[in-house]
Amino acid sequence: MPKMLHTGQVIIDLVMAVDHLPAPGGDVLAQSAVFEAGGGFNVMAAAQRNGLSVVYLGRHGTGRFGDLARDAMKAEGIRLGIAQPAPRDTGLCVAVTDACAERSFISYIGAEGEVSAEELASVPALAGDYVYVSGYSLVQVGKAQALVDWVLGLPAAVNVVFDPGPLVDSPDGPLLQALLPRIDVWTSNSVEALKVTGAADMGGALDRLAGLLSPEVLLVVRDGPRGCWISQRGARQHVPGFEVDAVDSNGAGDAHAGVFVAGLAQGLPALEAARRANAAAALAVTRWGPATSPGKAEVDALISQTLGG
């Protein structure tokens, strides 16, 4: 059975719910505040809860936040690929969700922002495995080059999944240029796809992504409550979403990505994996917090309920 090797960053989210964000220089009161594992943890938890074994191939820190990160990964059954904690603590993200379920982030990178070639090579990537690469990693000077070099040296039978995230705004950076030919699965939201490609609409973004990547690359672009688009070898299809009452969009894209990869790893066609990912994201937005992906049984139930209706 394949596994996921996640090379991104696990950080700790300070999650707060507010009616609205303050004006510059202003202040608002939050209805709640809680520390939760977040960042790359959200994708890993989603995949693990949906039947895919996951290894975290990133650093974790020494201190209260590192302890929280390790405890959360242990609780989900996520294995630590790099066993030894780094001498500094894990980083922190302030995640604020307003009454419209939209979220805003301010992040500080800690121990997870560095990794060595030796650490990356400590866990073998085998044929059929999925190596998950985050665009956040490409802006970390302490890990970006080592990570790209390691990915480029992987056997062709290892699947490379790339999630650009919000910080990659152009395909022209040297590290991304080096990585593009090695990507097997592209997963992003529509805003990220439009920003990276400079396209004016989703059709243009998919066309330009297809031009940047190999024709064999499987593209999945999330389009909010409308679902997602999948595209490969010139064939494009919209996969409808599920209608729910959203309360918090934090972590929904991560749930989608983790469940999508879990489906592919279990041999599902891209369309079926995308349908399951849409269901997971829909359930995730009905819950507060970052790592709110449902498990396999809940995804099955929502799909069955919808198809039966």
Buried (B, 14 or more C-beta within 10 A) or exposed (E): EBBBBBBBBBBBBBBBBBEEEEEEEEEEEEEEEEEBBBBBBBBBBBBBBBBBBBBBBBBBBBBEBBBBBBEBBEEBEBBBBBEEBBEBBBBBBBBBBBEEBEBEBEBEBBBBBBBBBEBBEEBEBEEEBBBBBBBBBBBBEBBBBBBBEBBEEBEEEBBBBBBBBEBBEEBEBEBBEBBBEBBBBBBBBBBBBBBBBEBEEBEBBBBBBBEBBEEEBBBBBBBBBBBBBBBBEEEBEBBBBBEBEBBBBBBBBBBBBBBBBBBBBBEBEBEBBBBBBBBBBBBBBBBBBBBBBBBBEBBEEBBEEBEEE
